Amino acid sequence: MFAQKKLRENGFKITIDQWLVIKCILENPTITQHELSEMVFKDNASVTRIIELLIKAGYLEKETNPDDRRKLILHVTQAGEEVIKKVQEVVLQNRSIALNGIDQKELEIADAVLRKIIANCKQ
């Protein structure tokens, strides 16, 4: 809620989830929707809705995969790349605020605990 509020305060109409999806697609151009769902911790239906909203907003383009017509190939548009860069600045500010007073050792412990929780939930 904090991060979303900061995005709105800075004039962005994109959600954190939408930004994560665009960023993952940009960084992993051949990613499948299932892999994308796992990376952003969303179910396939939610990712499908997010993708459709991003296409409508002009941040993503889709084309049919010539090898498998049931699959889509997603491309981040110029507008999508620009919004990623602009939002990244707000994300870094948010992290700075959120991590204030937390040292590296505490971050490493938190990361280890969260990784165990994620692993437990995949069983």
N, C-alpha and C positions, 0 to 999 in steps of 0.2 A: 504494500500500500504506500509506503514511503517513496519507493522508486517511481511508482506510477504518478504519485502526486507531484514529484519533482519534474517529471516529463511534461505534465500538463502545465505546470508553472512556467516552463520554458517554451510553451507554445506548440508542443508536439501533440499530434492527434494519434500517434501510434502507441500501441500498448507494449509493455515489456515482453510479453509472450510473442507478439508479432515481430519485435526487434530481434529476439532470440532466433526465431525461425529464419528470418532473412539472413542473419549473420551466419547461421549454420549452413545454409544453402550456399552462400558466397564462399565460405571457407571449405566446403565439401561439395563441389559442383555435381558429383555423380551420386550423391546420397539418395537412398530410397526413402519413401515416406515412412516406412516402418522404422528405419534407422533414425530418421529425423524425430519421430515420436519418442523414441528412447532417449535421444540426446536432450530434448527439451522437457522430458517428463510429462508428456501429454498423451492421451489416447489418440488413435488414428482419426476418429471423427472430429475431435477438436482441432487437430493439425489440418485436416481437410478444410474446415471452416476458416481457419486462420489463413491458409493459402489462398482461398477464394477472396477473402477480404483484401489481401495484399495484392492480388491481381487486379481487383477492382480499383484499388488506390494507385495503381501504376508502379508499384515497387517490384513486382514479379511479372514475368511472362511465362507462358507454358506452351509446350508443343508436344505432340504425340510422339512417343518413342517409336522409331521405325522398326525396331526389332521386336517390340511387344506393344501392341496398340492399347493394351489395358493400362500401361504405365505412362507417366508424364515426364518430360524433361523440363525442369524449372530453371529459369535464368533470372538473375537479379538485374533489374534495369539500372540505368544511370541514376534515376531518382531514388531507387532503392539503395544504391551505394552511397549517395549523398546523405540520406537519412541515417544510415548506419554510422557514418563518420560523425555526424552532428550529435546523435544520441550517445555515442561513445564518450563524448566529453562529459555529458551529464552523468553517465554511468560511473565514470572515474571519480567524479566529485562525490557521488553517492557512496561509493566504496570508501573513500577517504573519511567521510563522516561516520560511516558505520563501523569502520575498523579503528577509529580513534582510541588510543590507549590499549590496544591489543598488540602484544608482541608476537614475533615470528614463532616462538615455541607454542604459544597458545593457538595460533592459526594451524600449525602442524597437528596438534592434538585434535582440534575441531575437525580438520580434514580427515584424519584417520577414523574418528568416530562416525562421521557422516558416510564414509566409504563402507564401513561395516554395516551400517543401517541399510544402505542401498543394496549391498550384497545379500543381507538377510531377507530383504523384500523380494528379491529375484528368485528365491528358492521355492 
